[in-house]
Amino acid sequence: MIDPNALMNAAKERTGLSDWGNDWYLEPMHWLVDAINKESELTEVGAGALPEMLIAHLVNQLEVHGWYKRHPEIDEEEIVTPLFGIGLPRTGSTAFSHMMGLDPATRILRVWEQERHC
């Protein structure tokens, strides 16, 4: 059985952070964990991997909130003309992103920023 409090404690231990900020995610997280515990038929691999995936999301929540606390000026940044490029796999969306990144006037989302938000 997955324990939401154990997940949160693991995330706090990994980050050294404890301020979650707004608790908007708590109720949905409890619903998710409850559904996993009651309805899923996880394999041994899934039972080992899923808690780690959930902890990773909680780590991200702690780190993003911590980043905003350390850099409140982020909210003052103006995004003038956002451009979103989306596409199905193997349709050139990555190549398009790389081409856009060649222009010094643009700021693209870097791969590490997609994987790790802080």
C-alpha positions in Angstrom: 0.0 0.0 0.0 1.2 3.4 -0.9 1.1 6.0 1.9 0.7 9.6 0.8 2.4 10.9 3.9 5.4 8.6 3.3 5.7 9.9 -0.2 5.6 13.5 1.0 8.2 12.7 3.7 10.5 11.1 1.1 10.2 14.2 -1.1 11.1 16.5 1.9 14.0 14.3 2.8 15.4 14.3 -0.8 15.1 18.1 -1.2 15.8 19.3 2.3 12.7 21.5 1.8 9.4 21.4 3.7 7.3 24.4 2.5 4.8 23.0 0.0 3.2 26.4 -0.6 -0.4 26.2 -1.7 -2.0 22.8 -0.9 -4.0 22.7 -4.1 -2.5 19.3 -5.0 -3.2 17.4 -1.7 -6.8 16.3 -2.2 -6.2 15.1 -5.8 -3.0 13.3 -4.7 -5.0 11.5 -2.0 -7.6 10.5 -4.5 -4.9 9.2 -6.8 -3.2 7.2 -4.1 -6.5 5.8 -2.9 -7.4 4.7 -6.4 -4.0 3.1 -6.9 -4.3 1.3 -3.6 -7.8 0.1 -4.2 -8.1 -0.5 -7.9 -4.7 -1.1 -9.5 -3.2 -4.5 -10.1 0.4 -3.4 -10.3 3.2 -5.8 -11.2 6.2 -6.0 -8.9 8.0 -3.6 -11.2 5.1 -1.2 -11.2 4.7 -1.4 -7.5 8.4 -0.4 -7.2 8.4 2.3 -9.9 5.1 4.1 -9.2 6.0 5.4 -5.7 9.2 6.8 -7.2 7.3 8.5 -9.9 5.0 10.1 -7.4 7.9 11.2 -5.2 9.5 12.8 -8.2 6.4 14.9 -8.8 6.3 15.9 -5.1 10.0 16.8 -5.3 9.2 19.0 -8.2 6.4 20.8 -6.3 8.8 21.5 -3.4 11.5 22.7 -5.7 9.3 25.0 -7.8 7.8 26.5 -4.7 11.2 27.0 -3.2 12.4 28.6 -6.4 9.6 31.1 -6.4 10.2 31.9 -2.8 13.9 32.7 -3.5 13.1 34.6 -6.7 9.8 36.4 -6.4 10.9 38.7 -9.2 9.9 35.9 -11.6 6.3 37.1 -11.4 7.4 40.5 -12.8 8.9 39.0 -16.0 6.9 39.9 -19.1 6.3 37.3 -21.8 5.6 39.4 -24.8 4.7 37.0 -27.6 4.7 33.4 -26.6 4.9 30.8 -29.4 3.9 27.2 -28.8 4.9 24.5 -31.2 3.3 21.2 -30.8 3.2 18.1 -32.9 2.8 14.4 -33.0 5.8 12.2 -32.7 8.1 12.1 -35.7 6.6 15.1 -37.4 9.5 17.5 -37.0 8.4 19.4 -33.8 11.9 18.9 -32.2 13.6 20.1 -35.4 11.3 23.1 -35.4 12.2 23.8 -31.8 15.9 23.6 -32.5 15.5 26.0 -35.5 13.6 28.5 -33.3 16.4 28.3 -30.8 18.9 29.4 -33.3 17.4 32.9 -33.3 19.0 35.0 -30.6 15.7 36.9 -30.1 13.9 33.7 -29.0 14.0 31.8 -25.8 13.1 28.1 -26.2 12.4 25.5 -23.5 15.5 23.5 -23.0 15.4 19.7 -22.6 16.7 19.9 -19.0 13.9 22.4 -18.2 11.3 20.0 -19.5 12.7 17.2 -17.3 13.6 19.2 -14.2 11.7 22.4 -13.6 14.1 24.1 -11.2 
